[in-house]
């Protein structure tokens, strides 16, 4: 994401990094001087996860196995993301949502955007936060319902709202 916004990511020889998580394993420098400026009123990014950039609750650990990454690949990706955070500096990689979309949340935060819960924002914007108090049952869904479903995703937010207001809930999922 930072590259798309104009940052230059290079290795120790000054060569630009290849795209993908493992390219970050050799990152040495992040030059953000030529990045596109934020719009005048800033950018608010809606995230669908509370995953951090790296570590036990990080992008690689949480989502890597879902995407077919082996334990060794998860460890390599996690180390690469930690190195990336170190090279960017000044941004806290433990902020919830920095691990969204493989670290895109972190990149956007480094750009100057703010991260907010997408599920909460959409519920408020659509009136769901108030309407759920008048519902008898809520049916929600997820392609794959697993432990990550309650970590910032819409389905987890819906189930929490249902519990809070004593509303019955049903989850339809392609895979449990």
Secondary structure, 3 states (H helix, E strand, C coil): CCCCCCCEEECCCCCECCCCHHHHHHCCEEECCCCCCCCCCCCEEEECCCCECCCCCEHHHHHCHHHCCCHHHHHHHHHHHHHHHHHHCCCCCCCCCCCHHHHHHHHHHHHCCEEEEHHHHHHHHHCHHHHHHHCCEEEEEEEECCHHHHCCCHHHHHHHHHHHCCCEEEEEEEEC
